[in-house]
Amino acid sequence: MLHTIFTAPRQPNHQQQRHRRLQVRRVFDLFDHDGDGVITAAELSGALGRLGLGAQADGLVAAYVAPGMPGLRFADFEALHAELAGGGEEGEEAETREAFAVFDENGDGYISAAELQAVLAWMGLPEAACMARVRDMIAAHDRDSDGRVDFHEFKAMMAGGM
C-alpha cells in the first residue's frame, strides 16, 4: 500500500512501464473519491492539500485539464505525473526524498507506524483505522526489524514496487 502513494520514476522497460502505469492508476483511483473516472479540482485539491502540496500544483494541474472537463481523466493525470516525475536519476532521488519527508513527520530519518498511520488518515485511507495493519505495512519493508522504515528501506521499496 505504501508504495502506491508515491512512485519513483525510472527509464523503464515494457514490464516496468506496465507496472508504473498500474501504480499511477492506483494513485489516480485514490484521488478519485467518487469513482467517476475524473479527479475534480476539489478531489485533487483535497488530496494534495493533505500532502502539503495543494497550492504548489494548482497552475500546473490546470494546464492538463481537457477543455470542457470538470477535472483530470486518467490520461491527463498520467501525463501530469510524467511531467512531474521528469528529471533523471538526480530528480528521482530528490522525488524519493520528498516522498519520504511526507511520511517522516518529525524529521528523525525514520517512518514509524504512528507517522504512517497519520499520513494514511490525512489521505482518508481506511488502512489508518487499524494500527495492526499499519504495523504490518511497516514490517513488510523494515529490513533491519527495528519497527521503522529508514530512507534506504523506503527507497528500496519504491524501486522494487513492493
Contact map, one row per residue, 1 for C-alpha under 8 A:
111110000000000000000000000000000000000000000000000000000000000000000000000000000000000000000000000000000000000000000000000000000000000010000000000000000000000000
111111000000000000000000000000000000000000000000000000000000000000000000000000000000000000000000000000000000000000000000000000000000000010000000000000000000000000
111111100000000000000000000000000000000000000000000000000000000000000000000000000000000000000000000000000000000000000000000000000000000000000000000000000000110011
111111100000000000000011011000000000000000000000000000000000000000000000000000000000000000000000000000000000000000000000000000000000000000000000000000000000000000
111111100000000000000000001000000000000000000000000000000000000000000000000000000000000000000000000000000000000000000000000000000000000000000000000000000000000000
011111110000000000000000001000000000000000000000000000000000000000000000000000000000000000000000001000000000000000000000000000000000000000000000000000000000010000
001111111000000000010011000000000000000000000000000000000000000000000000000000000000000000000001000000000000000000000000000000000000000000000000000000000000010010
000001111100000000000000000000000000000000000000000000000000000000000000000000000000100000010011000000000000000000000000000000000000000000000000000000000000011000
000000111110000000010000000000000000000000000000000000000000000000000000000000000000110000010000000000000000000000000000000000000000000000000000000000000000000000
000000011111000000000000000000000000000000000000000000000000000000000000000000000000000110010000000000000000000000000000000000000000000000000000000000000000000000
000000001111100000000000000000000000000000000000000000000000000000000000000000000000000000000000000000000000000000000000000000000000000000000000000000000000000000
000000000111111110000000000000000000000000000000000000000000000000000000000000000000000000000000000000000000000000000000000000000000000000000000000000000000000000
000000000011111110000000000000000000000000000000000000000000000000000000000000000000000000000000000000000000000000000000000000000000000000000000000000000000000000
000000000001111111000000000000000000000000000000000000000000000000000000000000000000000000000000000000000000000000000000000000000000000000000000000000000000000000
000000000001111111100000000000000000000000000000000000000000000000000000000000000000000000000000000000000000000000000000000000000000000000000000000000000000000000
000000000001111111110000000000000000000000000000000000000000000000000000000000000000000000000000000000000000000000000000000000000000000000000000000000000000000000
000000000001111111111000000000000000000000000000000000000000000000000000000000000000000000000000000000000000000000000000000000000000000000000000000000000000000000
000000000000011111111100000000000000000000000000000000000000000000000000000000000000000000000000000000000000000000000000000000000000000000000000000000000000000000
000000000000001111111110000000000000000000000000000000000000000000000000000000000000000000000000000000000000000000000000000000000000000000000000000000000000000000
000000101000000111111111000000000000000000000000000000000000000000000000000000000000000000000000000000000000000000000000000000000000000000000000000000000000000000
000000000000000011111111100000000000000000000000000000000000000000000000000001000000000000000000000000000000000000000000000000000000000000000000000000000000000000
000000000000000001111111110000000000000000000000000000000000000000000000000000000000000000000000000000000000000000000000000000000000000000000000000000000000000000
000100100000000000111111111000000000000000000000000000000000000000000000000000000000000000000000000000000000000000000000000000000000000000000000000000000000000000
000100100000000000011111111100000000000000000000000000000000000000000000000001001000000000000000000000000000000000000000000000000000000000000000000000000000000000
000000000000000000001111111110000000000000000000000000000000000000000000010000000000000000000000000000000000000000000000000000000000000000000000000000000000000000
000100000000000000000111111111000000000000000000000000000000000000000000000000000000000000000000000000000000000000000000000000000000000000000000000000000000000000
000111000000000000000011111111100000000000000000000000000000000000000000000000000000000000000000000000000000000000000000000000000000000000000000000000000000000000
000000000000000000000001111111110000001000000000000000000000000000000000010010000000000000000000000000000000000000000000000000000000000000000000000000000000000000
000000000000000000000000111111111010100000000000000000000000000000000000000000000000000000000000000000000000000000000000000000000000000000000000000000000000000000
000000000000000000000000011111111000000000000000000000000000000000000000000000000000000000000000000000000000000000000000000000000000000000000000000000000000000000
000000000000000000000000001111111000001000110010000000000000000000000000000000000000000000000000000000000000000000000000000000000000000000000000000000000000000000
000000000000000000000000000111111111111100110000000000000000000000000000000000000000000000000000000000000000000000000000000000000000000000000000000000000000000000
000000000000000000000000000011111110001000100000000000000000000000000000000000000000000000000000000000000000000000000000000000000000000000000000000000000000000000
000000000000000000000000000000011111000000000000000000000000000000000000000000000000000000000000000000000000000000000000000000000000000000000000000000000000000000
000000000000000000000000000010011111110000000000000000000000000000000000000000000000000000000000000000000000000000000000000000000000000000000000000000000000000000
000000000000000000000000000000010111110000000000000000000000000000000000000000000000000000000000000000000000000000000000000000000000000000000000000000000000000000
000000000000000000000000000010010011111000000000000000000000000000000000110000000000000000000000000000000000000000000000000000000000000000000000000000000000000000
000000000000000000000000000000010011111100000000000000000000000000000111110000000000000000000000000000000000000000000000000000000000000000000000000000000000000000
000000000000000000000000000100111000111111110000000000000000000000000111100000000000000000000000000000000000000000000000000000000000000000000000000000000000000000
000000000000000000000000000000010000011111110000000000000000000000000111000000000000000000000000000000000000000000000000000000000000000000000000000000000000000000
000000000000000000000000000000000000001111111000000000000000000000000110000000000000000000000000000000000000000000000000000000000000000000000000000000000000000000
000000000000000000000000000000000000001111111100000000000000000000000000000000000000000000000000000000000000000000000000000000000000000000000000000000000000000000
000000000000000000000000000000111000001111111110000000000000000000000000000000000000000000000000000000000000000000000000000000000000000000000000000000000000000000
000000000000000000000000000000110000001111111111000000000000000000000000000000000000000000000000000000000000000000000000000000000000000000000000000000000000000000
000000000000000000000000000000000000000011111111100001000100000000000000000000000000000000000000000000000000000000000000000000000000000000000000000000000000000000
000000000000000000000000000000000000000001111111110001000000000000000000000000000000000000000000000000000000000000000000000000000000000000000000000000000000000000
000000000000000000000000000000100000000000111111111001000000000000000000000000000000000000000000000000000000000000000000001000000000000000000000000000000000000000
000000000000000000000000000000000000000000011111111111000000000000000000000000000000000000000000000000000000000000000000000000000000000000000000000000000000000000
000000000000000000000000000000000000000000001111111111100000000000000000000000000000000000000000000000000000000000000000000000000000000000000000000000000000000000
000000000000000000000000000000000000000000000111111111000000000000000000000000000000000000000000000000000000000000000000011000000000000000000000000000000000000000
000000000000000000000000000000000000000000000011111111000000000000000000000000000000000000000000000001000000000000000010011000000000000000000000000000000000000000
000000000000000000000000000000000000000000000001111111000000000000000000000000000000000000000000000000000000000000000000000000000000000000000000000000000000000000
000000000000000000000000000000000000000000000001111111111000000000000000000000000000000000000000000000000000000000000000000000000000000000000000000000000000000000
000000000000000000000000000000000000000000001111111111111100000000000000000000000000000000000000000000000000000000000000000000000000000000000000000000000000000000
000000000000000000000000000000000000000000000000100011111100000000000000000000000000000000000000000000000000000000000000000000000000000000000000000000000000000000
000000000000000000000000000000000000000000000000000011111110000000000000000000000000000000000000000000000000000000000000000000000000000000000000000000000000000000
000000000000000000000000000000000000000000000000000011111111100000000000000000000000000000000000000000000000000000000000000000000000000000000000000000000000000000
000000000000000000000000000000000000000000001000000001111111110000000000000000000000000000000000000000000000000000000000000000000000000000000000000000000000000000
000000000000000000000000000000000000000000000000000000011111111000000000000000000000000000000000000000000000000000000000000000000000000000000000000000000000000000
000000000000000000000000000000000000000000000000000000001111111100000000000000000000000000000000000000000000000000000000000000000000000000000000000000000000000000
000000000000000000000000000000000000000000000000000000001111111110000000000000010000000000000000000000000000000000000000000000000000000000000000000000000000000000
000000000000000000000000000000000000000000000000000000000111111110000000000000000000000000000000000000000000000000000000000000000000000000000000000000000000000000
000000000000000000000000000000000000000000000000000000000011111110000000000000000000000000000000000000000000000000000000000000000000000000000000000000000000000000
000000000000000000000000000000000000000000000000000000000001111111000001000110110000000000000000000000000000000000000000000000000000000000000000000000000000000000
000000000000000000000000000000000000000000000000000000000000111111101111100100000000000000000000000000000000000000000000000000000000000000000000000000000000000000
000000000000000000000000000000000000000000000000000000000000000111111011000100000000000000000000000000000000000000000000000000000000000000000000000000000000000000
000000000000000000000000000000000000000000000000000000000000000011111000000000000000000000000000000000000000000000000000000000000000000000000000000000000000000000
000000000000000000000000000000000000000000000000000000000000000001111100000000000000000000000000000000000000000000000000000000000000000000000000000000000000000000
000000000000000000000000000000000000000000000000000000000000000011111111000000000000000000000000000000000000000000000000000000000000000000000000000000000000000000
000000000000000000000000000000000000011110000000000000000000000010011111000000000000000000000000000000000000000000000000000000000000000000000000000000000000000000
000000000000000000000000000000000000011110000000000000000000000011001111100000000000000000000000000000000000000000000000000000000000000000000000000000000000000000
000000000000000000000000000000000000011100000000000000000000000111001111111110000000000000000000000000000000000000000000000000000000000000000000000000000000000000
000000000000000000000000000000000000111000000000000000000000000010000011111110000000000000000000000000000000000000000000000000000000000000000000000000000000000000
000000000000000000000000100100000000110000000000000000000000000000000001111111000000000000000000000000000000000000000000000000000000000000000000000000000000000000
000000000000000000000000000000000000000000000000000000000000000000000001111111100000000000000000000000000000000000000000000000000000000000000000000000000000000000
000000000000000000000000000000000000000000000000000000000000000111000001111111110000000000000000000000000000000000000000000000000000000000000000000000000000000000
000000000000000000000000000100000000000000000000000000000000000100000001111111111000000000000000000000000000000000000000000000000000000000000000000000000000000000
000000000000000000001001000000000000000000000000000000000000000000000000011111111100000000000000000000000000000000000000000000000000000000000000000000000000000000
000000000000000000000000000000000000000000000000000000000000000100000000001111111110000000000000000000000000000000000000000000000000000000000000000000000000000000
000000000000000000000000000000000000000000000000000000000000100100000000000111111111000000000000000000000000000000000000000000000000000000000000000000000000000000
000000000000000000000001000000000000000000000000000000000000000000000000000011111111100000000000000000000000000000000000000000000000000000000000000000000000000000
000000000000000000000000000000000000000000000000000000000000000000000000000001111111110000000000000000000000000000000000000000000000000000000000000000000000000000
000000000000000000000000000000000000000000000000000000000000000000000000000000111111110000000000000000000000000000000000000000000000000000000000000000000000000000
000000000000000000000000000000000000000000000000000000000000000000000000000000011111110000000000000000000000000000000000000000000000000000000000000000000000000000
000000011000000000000000000000000000000000000000000000000000000000000000000000001111111000110010000000000000000000000000000000000000000000000000000000000000000000
000000001000000000000000000000000000000000000000000000000000000000000000000000000111111100110000000000000000000000000000000000000000000000000000000000000000000000
000000000000000000000000000000000000000000000000000000000000000000000000000000000000111111110000000000000000000000000000000000000000000000000000000000000000000000
000000000100000000000000000000000000000000000000000000000000000000000000000000000000011111110000000000000000000000000000000000000000000000000000000000000000000000
000000000100000000000000000000000000000000000000000000000000000000000000000000000000001111111000000000000000000000000000000000000000000000000000000000000000000000
000000000000000000000000000000000000000000000000000000000000000000000000000000000000001111111100000000000000000000000000000000000000000000000000000000000000000000
000000000000000000000000000000000000000000000000000000000000000000000000000000000000111111111110000000000000000000000000000000000000000000000000000000000000000000
000000011100000000000000000000000000000000000000000000000000000000000000000000000000111111111111000000000000000000000000000000000000000000000000000000000000000000
000000000000000000000000000000000000000000000000000000000000000000000000000000000000000011111111100000000000000000000000000000000000000000000000000000000000000000
000000000000000000000000000000000000000000000000000000000000000000000000000000000000000001111111110000000000000000000000000000000000000000000000000000000000000000
000000010000000000000000000000000000000000000000000000000000000000000000000000000000100000111111111000000000000000000000000000000000000000000000000000000000000000
000000110000000000000000000000000000000000000000000000000000000000000000000000000000000000011111111100000000000000000000000000000000000000000000000000000010010000
000000000000000000000000000000000000000000000000000000000000000000000000000000000000000000001111111110000000000000000000000000000000000000000000000000100000000000
000000000000000000000000000000000000000000000000000000000000000000000000000000000000000000000111111111000000000000000000000000000000000000000000000000000000000000
000001000000000000000000000000000000000000000000000000000000000000000000000000000000000000000011111111100000000000000000000000000000000000000000000000000000000000
000000000000000000000000000000000000000000000000000000000000000000000000000000000000000000000001111111110000001000000000000000000000000000000000000000100100000000
000000000000000000000000000000000000000000000000000000000000000000000000000000000000000000000000111111111010000000000000000000000000000000000000000000000000000000
000000000000000000000000000000000000000000000000001000000000000000000000000000000000000000000000011111111000000000000010000000000000000000000000000000000000000000
000000000000000000000000000000000000000000000000000000000000000000000000000000000000000000000000001111111000001000110010000000000000000000000000000000000000000000
000000000000000000000000000000000000000000000000000000000000000000000000000000000000000000000000000111111111111100100000000000000000000000000000000000000000000000
000000000000000000000000000000000000000000000000000000000000000000000000000000000000000000000000000011111110001000100000000000000000000000000000000000000000000000
000000000000000000000000000000000000000000000000000000000000000000000000000000000000000000000000000000011111000000000000000000000000000000000000000000000000000000
000000000000000000000000000000000000000000000000000000000000000000000000000000000000000000000000000010011111110000000000000000000000000000000000000000000000000000
000000000000000000000000000000000000000000000000000000000000000000000000000000000000000000000000000000010111110000000000000000000000000000000000000000000000000000
000000000000000000000000000000000000000000000000000000000000000000000000000000000000000000000000000000010011111000000000000000000000000000000000000001100000000000
000000000000000000000000000000000000000000000000000000000000000000000000000000000000000000000000000000010011111100000000000000000000000000000000000111100000000000
000000000000000000000000000000000000000000000000000000000000000000000000000000000000000000000000000100111000111110110000000000000000000000000000000111000000000000
000000000000000000000000000000000000000000000000000000000000000000000000000000000000000000000000000000010000011111110000000000000000000001000000001110000000000000
000000000000000000000000000000000000000000000000000000000000000000000000000000000000000000000000000000000000001111111000000000000010011001000000001100000000000000
000000000000000000000000000000000000000000000000000000000000000000000000000000000000000000000000000000000000000111111100000000000000000000000000000000000000000000
000000000000000000000000000000000000000000000000000000000000000000000000000000000000000000000000000000111000001111111110000000000000000000000000000000000000000000
000000000000000000000000000000000000000000000000000000000000000000000000000000000000000000000000000000100000001111111111000000000000010000000000000000000000000000
000000000000000000000000000000000000000000000000000000000000000000000000000000000000000000000000000000000000000011111111100000111010010000000000000000000000000000
000000000000000000000000000000000000000000000000000000000000000000000000000000000000000000000000000000000000000001111111110000010000000000000000000000000000000000
000000000000000000000000000000000000000000000000001000000000000000000000000000000000000000000000000001100000000000111111111000000000000000000000000000000000000000
000000000000000000000000000000000000000000000000000000000000000000000000000000000000000000000000000000000000000000011111111111110000000000000000000000000000000000
000000000000000000000000000000000000000000000000000000000000000000000000000000000000000000000000000000000000000000001111111111111000000000000000000000000000000000
000000000000000000000000000000000000000000000000011000000000000000000000000000000000000000000000000000000000000000000111111110000000000000000000000000000000000000
000000000000000000000000000000000000000000000010011000000000000000000000000000000000000000000000000000000000000000000011111110000000000000000000000000000000000000
000000000000000000000000000000000000000000000000000000000000000000000000000000000000000000000000000000000000000000000001111111010000000000000000000000000000000000
000000000000000000000000000000000000000000000000000000000000000000000000000000000000000000000000000000000000000000000001111111110000000000000000000000000000000000
000000000000000000000000000000000000000000000000000000000000000000000000000000000000000000000000000000000000000000000001100111111000000000000000000000000000000000
000000000000000000000000000000000000000000000000000000000000000000000000000000000000000000000000000000000000000000001001100011111100110000000000000000000000000000
000000000000000000000000000000000000000000000000000000000000000000000000000000000000000000000000000000000000000000001101100111111110110000000000000000000000000000
000000000000000000000000000000000000000000000000000000000000000000000000000000000000000000000000000000000000000000001000100001111110000000000000000000000000000000
000000000000000000000000000000000000000000000000000000000000000000000000000000000000000000000000000000000000000000000000000000111111110000000000000000000000000000
000000000000000000000000000000000000000000000000000000000000000000000000000000000000000000000000000000000000000010001000000000011111111000000000000000000000000000
000000000000000000000000000000000000000000000000000000000000000000000000000000000000000000000000000000000000000000000000000000000111111100000000000000000000000000
000000000000000000000000000000000000000000000000000000000000000000000000000000000000000000000000000000000000000000000000000000110111111110000000000000000000000000
000000000000000000000000000000000000000000000000000000000000000000000000000000000000000000000000000000000000000010011000000000110111111111000000000000000000000000
000000000000000000000000000000000000000000000000000000000000000000000000000000000000000000000000000000000000000010000000000000000011111111100000001000000000000000
000000000000000000000000000000000000000000000000000000000000000000000000000000000000000000000000000000000000000000000000000000000001111111110000000000000000000000
110000000000000000000000000000000000000000000000000000000000000000000000000000000000000000000000000000000000000000000000000000000000111111111000000000000000000000
000000000000000000000000000000000000000000000000000000000000000000000000000000000000000000000000000000000000000110000000000000000000011111111100001110000000000000
000000000000000000000000000000000000000000000000000000000000000000000000000000000000000000000000000000000000000000000000000000000000001111111110101100000000000000
000000000000000000000000000000000000000000000000000000000000000000000000000000000000000000000000000000000000000000000000000000000000000111111100000000000000000000
000000000000000000000000000000000000000000000000000000000000000000000000000000000000000000000000000000000000000000000000000000000000000011111110000010001100100000
000000000000000000000000000000000000000000000000000000000000000000000000000000000000000000000000000000000000000000000000000000000000000001111111111111001000000000
000000000000000000000000000000000000000000000000000000000000000000000000000000000000000000000000000000000000000000000000000000000000000000101111100000001000000000
000000000000000000000000000000000000000000000000000000000000000000000000000000000000000000000000000000000000000000000000000000000000000000000111110000000000000000
000000000000000000000000000000000000000000000000000000000000000000000000000000000000000000000000000000000000000000000000000000000000000000100111111100000000000000
000000000000000000000000000000000000000000000000000000000000000000000000000000000000000000000000000000000000000000000000000000000000000000000101111100000000000000
000000000000000000000000000000000000000000000000000000000000000000000000000000000000000000000000000000000000000110000000000000000000001001100100111110000000000000
000000000000000000000000000000000000000000000000000000000000000000000000000000000000000000000000000000000000011110000000000000000000000001100100111111000000000000
000000000000000000000000000000000000000000000000000000000000000000000000000000000000000000000000000000000000011100000000000000000000000001001100001111101100000000
000000000000000000000000000000000000000000000000000000000000000000000000000000000000000000000000000000000000111000000000000000000000000000000100000111111100000000
000000000000000000000000000000000000000000000000000000000000000000000000000000000000000000000000100100000000110000000000000000000000000000000000000011111110000000
000000000000000000000000000000000000000000000000000000000000000000000000000000000000000000000000000000000000000000000000000000000000000000000000000001111111000000
000000000000000000000000000000000000000000000000000000000000000000000000000000000000000000000000000000000000000000000000000000000000000000001110000011111111100000
000000000000000000000000000000000000000000000000000000000000000000000000000000000000000000000000000100000000000000000000000000000000000000001000000011111111110000
000000000000000000000000000000000000000000000000000000000000000000000000000000000000000000000001000000000000000000000000000000000000000000000000000000111111111000
000000000000000000000000000000000000000000000000000000000000000000000000000000000000000000000000000000000000000000000000000000000000000000000000000000011111111100
001000000000000000000000000000000000000000000000000000000000000000000000000000000000000000000000000000000000000000000000000000000000000000001000000000001111111111
001001110000000000000000000000000000000000000000000000000000000000000000000000000000000000000001000000000000000000000000000000000000000000000000000000000111111111
000000010000000000000000000000000000000000000000000000000000000000000000000000000000000000000000000000000000000000000000000000000000000000000000000000000011111110
000000000000000000000000000000000000000000000000000000000000000000000000000000000000000000000000000000000000000000000000000000000000000000000000000000000001111111
001000100000000000000000000000000000000000000000000000000000000000000000000000000000000000000000000000000000000000000000000000000000000000000000000000000000111111
001000000000000000000000000000000000000000000000000000000000000000000000000000000000000000000000000000000000000000000000000000000000000000000000000000000000110111
